[in-house]
Amino acid sequence: MAPNATQEKTERLLNLVVYLLGHKQGVTRATIRASMKEYQGKSDEAFERGFERDKTDLRDLGIPLIMVLSPGGHGDEAKYRIDRSDYQLPEISLSTPERAVLVIAARAWEQASLQSTAAEALRKLGVASELVDLPPVSTSLGASEECFPTAYIAVRDRRTVEFAYLKVAAAHAEARRVQPYTLASHRGSWYLIGHDLDRDAIRSFRLSRVAGSMNLTGEPGSAPPAPADLTRAAVLEMITPDSTGVDAVIRLRKGQGHALRRQATDVRIGADEWDTVEIHGVDLTRLTAQVCALGPVAIADSPAELRAAVIESLTKVAQVHQ
C-alpha cells in the first residue's frame, strides 16, 4: 500500500532529523537538498516552501533545530544542525512509588489486547514488575471483546469502521458505518462512541454486541476528530442508559477479586473465608469472563444464567487441557 501524505511527512521529518544529527558541524540547505531524496527533483520554489515548512514543524515538535550563519552573513551559506545534547532526553530516574504506579497501570491490560504493548513500555523504562512491591489493588480493564483491538486502532488512527450491530431485543444485527471518536469503559463493558454515517448522528455501541468482525476502512486520518463538545460527561450520559445488564451475587475469597469489589453496589464481609458482593447492571458476557478469570477464588451464586455461563466456560477450558 502506498504511503499517504501523513506517512510521507512523518518519514521526511524523521529522515531530516537523522541526517542533521549525523552532521555535528551543520550543513547548508543546498547540501540537504542534494543529499535527501525527499527534496530532490523539486523546483527551487517548491523546495524552499517545503523546507521552511519542515523547519517550522520540527521546532513545533520541540526539536532544537539551530541555524548558524556564515561569517559573511549570507543566508544561503547558513548551516543547520541539531545539538544532540539538547535533543536527547535526560536520564529517567523513578522512585519506588513511581515505579509501582507504572506497574499497576500496565497491569490494567494484563488480560487485554494491549498487554504486550504495556509490558514493552515497562521494559523500555527499566521497570521489572516482579521487583516492585505493590499495594493489594487490582486495575484490570480486561478488554476481552474480540473487536476491541480494531476499535482501538480506529480511534487512534481516525479510520472509519464497518460492523454488524445487534441492538437490545433485536432479532437481527444491522450494518453500521461509524467514524470513531473515542472508547469508554463503564461497569465492565467497553463502548465505541462515534458518528453513525447512516443515521447522521453520534451514537454509542457496546463492543460485546458487535456481531462478527469489525473492519477498518479509509486511510489513517481520513475520519474527522471528535467534536469539542463531546466531553467526558457527555460520553457517560450516552452509555449509562445502555448499561442495564444482569444483577449478580458472587462470592469472593477474602483479599481476592478487587476488580469485582470495585464494581459492587454492596459487599458483605463473611465470617468465614468468603465475602459476598452484589453487582447491578453489568454485561453478562463481560461478568462471565471476569468470574472465570478468577478461577477458584470466585463463585457465581446468581443469576442462574451467570452460573450456567461460568460452568460452561470452565468446562470447555478443562476439556482443552485434558
C-alpha positions as CSV (number, residue, x, y, z in Angstrom):
1,M,0.0,0.0,0.0
2,A,1.4,3.4,-1.0
3,P,2.1,5.8,2.0
4,N,-0.4,8.6,2.4
5,A,0.6,12.3,2.9
6,T,0.8,12.0,6.7
7,Q,3.1,9.0,6.5
8,E,5.3,10.7,3.9
9,K,5.6,13.8,6.0
10,T,6.5,11.8,9.1
11,E,9.1,9.8,7.2
12,R,10.6,13.0,5.7
13,L,10.8,14.8,9.1
14,L,12.4,11.7,10.7
15,N,14.9,11.4,7.9
16,L,15.8,15.1,8.2
17,V,16.3,14.7,12.0
18,V,18.6,11.7,11.5
19,Y,20.5,13.5,8.7
20,L,21.1,16.6,10.8
21,L,22.1,14.6,13.9
22,G,24.8,12.9,11.8
23,H,26.4,16.3,10.9
24,K,27.6,17.9,14.1
25,Q,29.1,20.9,12.3
26,G,25.9,21.6,10.4
27,V,25.0,21.5,6.7
28,T,23.7,24.1,4.3
29,R,20.3,23.8,2.7
30,A,21.9,23.2,-0.6
31,T,23.6,20.2,0.8
32,I,20.4,19.0,2.4
33,R,18.6,19.3,-0.9
34,A,21.2,17.4,-2.8
35,S,21.6,14.6,-0.1
36,M,18.0,13.8,0.8
37,K,15.8,12.1,-1.8
38,E,12.7,13.7,-0.4
39,Y,13.9,17.1,-1.6
40,Q,15.5,16.0,-4.9
41,G,13.7,16.8,-8.2
42,K,11.7,19.7,-6.8
43,S,11.8,23.2,-8.2
44,D,13.6,25.9,-6.3
45,E,10.3,27.4,-5.2
46,A,8.8,24.1,-4.1
47,F,12.0,23.1,-2.2
48,E,12.1,26.5,-0.4
49,R,8.5,26.3,0.6
50,G,8.7,22.7,1.7
51,F,11.9,23.1,3.6
52,E,10.6,26.2,5.5
53,R,7.5,24.2,6.4
54,D,9.6,21.3,7.7
55,K,11.8,23.5,9.8
56,T,8.7,25.0,11.4
57,D,7.2,21.6,12.0
58,L,10.4,20.3,13.7
59,R,10.6,23.3,16.0
60,D,6.9,23.0,16.8
61,L,7.6,19.4,17.9
62,G,10.3,20.7,20.3
63,I,13.3,19.6,18.3
64,P,16.2,22.1,18.8
65,L,16.9,23.0,15.2
66,I,19.7,25.6,15.1
67,M,20.7,27.8,12.2
68,V,24.3,29.0,12.2
69,L,25.0,32.0,10.0
70,S,28.2,32.1,7.9
71,P,30.9,34.6,8.8
72,G,29.9,36.7,5.9
73,G,26.3,36.7,7.0
74,H,24.9,35.2,3.8
75,G,21.7,33.3,4.4
76,D,22.4,30.8,1.6
77,E,25.6,29.7,3.4
78,A,23.9,29.3,6.8
79,K,24.2,25.8,8.2
80,Y,21.6,23.8,10.1
81,R,22.2,21.4,12.8
82,I,20.6,19.7,15.8
83,D,22.5,19.7,19.1
84,R,22.5,16.1,20.2
85,S,22.8,17.1,23.9
86,D,19.7,19.2,23.7
87,Y,17.8,16.7,21.6
88,Q,18.4,13.6,23.8
89,L,16.1,13.0,26.8
90,P,17.8,13.2,30.2
91,E,18.2,10.0,32.3
92,I,14.8,8.9,33.7
93,S,15.0,8.2,37.4
94,L,11.9,6.7,39.0
95,S,11.3,6.4,42.8
96,T,9.9,3.2,44.2
97,P,6.3,4.6,44.4
98,E,6.5,5.9,40.8
99,R,7.7,2.5,39.6
100,A,4.8,0.9,41.5
101,V,2.3,3.2,39.9
102,L,3.6,2.4,36.4
103,V,3.4,-1.3,37.0
104,I,-0.2,-1.1,38.4
105,A,-1.2,1.0,35.3
106,A,0.4,-1.6,33.0
107,R,-1.3,-4.5,34.7
108,A,-4.7,-2.9,33.9
109,W,-4.2,-4.5,30.4
110,E,-2.9,-7.9,31.6
111,Q,-5.9,-9.8,30.2
112,A,-6.5,-7.4,27.2
113,S,-5.2,-6.8,23.7
114,L,-2.7,-4.1,24.9
115,Q,-0.9,-6.4,27.3
116,S,2.3,-6.8,25.1
117,T,2.4,-3.0,24.5
118,A,2.2,-2.2,28.2
119,A,4.9,-4.8,29.0
120,E,7.2,-3.4,26.3
121,A,6.7,0.1,27.8
122,L,7.8,-1.2,31.2
123,R,10.8,-2.9,29.7
124,K,12.0,0.3,28.0
125,L,11.7,2.2,31.2
126,G,13.7,-0.4,33.0
127,V,10.9,-1.4,35.4
128,A,10.6,-5.0,36.3
129,S,7.1,-5.7,37.7
130,E,8.2,-8.7,39.8
131,L,10.8,-6.5,41.6
132,V,8.2,-3.8,42.6
133,D,6.5,-4.1,46.0
134,L,2.8,-3.4,45.0
135,P,-0.1,-2.5,47.2
136,P,-3.0,-5.0,47.2
137,V,-5.1,-3.4,44.4
138,S,-6.3,-4.5,41.0
139,T,-6.8,-2.3,38.0
140,S,-7.7,-4.9,35.3
141,L,-9.6,-3.3,32.4
142,G,-10.0,-6.7,30.8
143,A,-11.0,-5.6,27.3
144,S,-11.9,-9.2,26.2
145,E,-14.2,-8.2,23.3
146,E,-12.8,-9.6,20.1
147,C,-13.3,-6.3,18.2
148,F,-11.5,-4.2,20.8
149,P,-8.1,-4.1,19.0
150,T,-9.8,-3.0,15.8
151,A,-11.8,-0.3,17.6
152,Y,-8.7,0.9,19.4
153,I,-6.8,1.2,16.1
154,A,-9.8,3.0,14.5
155,V,-9.9,5.6,17.3
156,R,-6.1,6.0,17.4
157,D,-5.7,6.4,13.6
158,R,-9.1,8.1,12.9
159,R,-10.3,5.4,10.5
160,T,-13.9,4.6,9.7
161,V,-15.2,1.2,10.8
162,E,-17.9,-1.1,9.5
163,F,-19.6,-3.8,11.5
164,A,-22.9,-5.6,12.2
165,Y,-24.5,-4.5,15.5
166,L,-27.2,-6.3,17.5
167,K,-29.3,-3.9,19.4
168,V,-31.1,-4.8,22.7
169,A,-34.0,-7.2,22.0
170,A,-33.3,-7.1,18.3
171,A,-33.7,-10.3,16.3
172,H,-31.1,-9.5,13.7
173,A,-27.9,-7.4,13.5
174,E,-27.8,-4.2,11.4
175,A,-24.9,-3.0,9.4
176,R,-23.3,0.2,10.7
177,R,-20.6,2.6,9.4
178,V,-19.1,4.7,12.1
179,Q,-16.4,7.4,12.3
180,P,-14.9,6.7,15.7
181,Y,-14.3,9.4,18.3
182,T,-13.4,7.6,21.5
183,L,-13.6,4.4,23.5
184,A,-15.1,4.3,27.0
185,S,-15.5,1.7,29.7
186,H,-18.5,1.6,32.1
187,R,-19.5,-1.1,34.5
188,G,-17.2,-3.7,32.9
189,S,-18.3,-3.0,29.3
190,W,-16.4,-1.2,26.5
191,Y,-18.2,1.2,24.2
192,L,-17.3,2.8,20.9
193,I,-18.6,6.4,20.5
194,G,-18.6,7.9,17.1
195,H,-20.6,9.4,14.2
196,D,-23.1,6.9,12.7
197,L,-22.9,7.8,9.0
198,D,-26.2,6.1,8.0
199,R,-28.1,7.9,10.8
200,D,-26.1,11.1,10.7
201,A,-25.8,11.3,14.5
202,I,-23.4,10.5,17.3
203,R,-24.1,7.0,18.7
204,S,-22.6,4.7,21.3
205,F,-22.0,1.0,20.5
206,R,-21.3,-1.7,23.1
207,L,-18.5,-3.8,21.7
208,S,-19.9,-7.0,23.2
209,R,-22.9,-6.6,20.8
210,V,-20.8,-6.4,17.7
211,A,-21.7,-9.5,15.6
212,G,-18.7,-10.9,13.7
213,S,-15.7,-8.8,12.8
214,M,-15.2,-5.1,12.8
215,N,-13.5,-3.8,9.6
216,L,-11.3,-0.7,9.1
217,T,-11.9,1.4,6.0
218,G,-10.3,4.5,4.7
219,E,-6.7,5.8,5.2
220,P,-5.4,6.9,8.7
221,G,-6.5,10.4,9.4
222,S,-9.4,10.2,7.0
223,A,-12.1,10.3,9.7
224,P,-12.8,13.7,11.4
225,P,-11.7,14.3,15.0
226,A,-14.1,14.3,17.9
227,P,-16.2,17.4,18.3
228,A,-15.2,19.8,21.1
229,D,-18.4,19.4,22.9
230,L,-18.0,15.6,23.2
231,T,-16.9,15.8,26.9
232,R,-16.4,13.0,29.4
233,A,-19.8,13.9,30.9
234,A,-21.5,13.7,27.6
235,V,-20.0,10.3,26.9
236,L,-21.0,9.0,30.2
237,E,-24.6,10.2,29.7
238,M,-24.7,8.3,26.3
239,I,-23.5,5.0,27.7
240,T,-25.2,4.9,31.1
241,P,-28.8,4.3,29.9
242,D,-27.5,1.3,27.8
243,S,-25.8,-0.2,30.8
244,T,-28.8,-2.2,32.1
245,G,-27.5,-5.8,32.4
246,V,-27.8,-8.6,34.9
247,D,-27.8,-8.2,38.7
248,A,-25.4,-10.7,40.2
249,V,-24.4,-12.2,43.5
250,I,-20.8,-13.5,43.7
251,R,-18.8,-15.0,46.5
252,L,-15.1,-13.9,46.6
253,R,-12.3,-15.3,48.7
254,K,-11.0,-12.7,51.1
255,G,-8.4,-10.5,49.6
256,Q,-9.3,-11.5,46.1
257,G,-11.4,-10.2,43.2
258,H,-10.6,-6.5,43.7
259,A,-12.0,-5.5,40.3
260,L,-15.4,-7.1,41.1
261,R,-15.4,-5.5,44.5
262,R,-15.0,-2.1,43.0
263,Q,-18.0,-2.7,40.7
264,A,-20.1,-3.9,43.6
265,T,-23.0,-1.9,45.0
266,D,-22.9,-4.0,48.2
267,V,-20.1,-6.0,49.9
268,R,-20.9,-8.3,52.8
269,I,-17.9,-9.5,54.8
270,G,-18.3,-13.1,55.7
271,A,-17.4,-14.8,58.9
272,D,-15.5,-17.5,57.1
273,E,-13.0,-17.1,54.2
274,W,-15.6,-15.8,51.7
275,D,-17.2,-12.4,51.2
276,T,-20.3,-11.8,49.1
277,V,-20.6,-9.0,46.6
278,E,-23.7,-7.7,44.7
279,I,-23.2,-6.1,41.3
280,H,-26.1,-4.4,39.4
281,G,-26.5,-3.8,35.7
282,V,-23.3,-5.5,34.4
283,D,-23.0,-7.2,31.0
284,L,-23.4,-10.9,31.3
285,T,-20.6,-11.8,28.9
286,R,-18.2,-9.5,30.5
287,L,-19.0,-10.7,34.0
288,T,-18.7,-14.3,33.0
289,A,-15.1,-13.6,31.7
290,Q,-14.2,-11.8,35.0
291,V,-15.5,-14.7,37.2
292,C,-13.8,-17.3,35.1
293,A,-10.5,-15.4,35.2
294,L,-10.5,-15.6,39.0
295,G,-10.8,-19.3,38.9
296,P,-11.2,-20.9,42.4
297,V,-11.4,-17.7,44.3
298,A,-14.8,-16.7,42.8
299,I,-18.2,-18.5,42.9
300,A,-21.2,-17.2,40.9
301,D,-24.3,-17.6,43.0
302,S,-26.9,-15.9,40.9
303,P,-28.5,-15.3,38.4
304,A,-28.8,-18.8,37.0
305,E,-27.7,-17.7,33.6
306,L,-24.4,-16.4,35.0
307,R,-23.8,-19.7,36.9
308,A,-24.5,-21.7,33.7
309,A,-22.3,-19.5,31.6
310,V,-19.4,-19.8,34.0
311,I,-19.8,-23.6,34.3
312,E,-19.9,-23.9,30.5
313,S,-16.8,-21.7,30.0
314,L,-14.7,-23.5,32.7
315,T,-15.8,-26.9,31.4
316,K,-14.6,-26.0,27.9
317,V,-11.2,-24.9,29.3
318,A,-10.9,-28.1,31.3
319,Q,-11.7,-30.2,28.2
320,V,-9.0,-28.5,26.2
321,H,-6.4,-29.2,28.9
322,Q,-7.3,-32.9,29.4
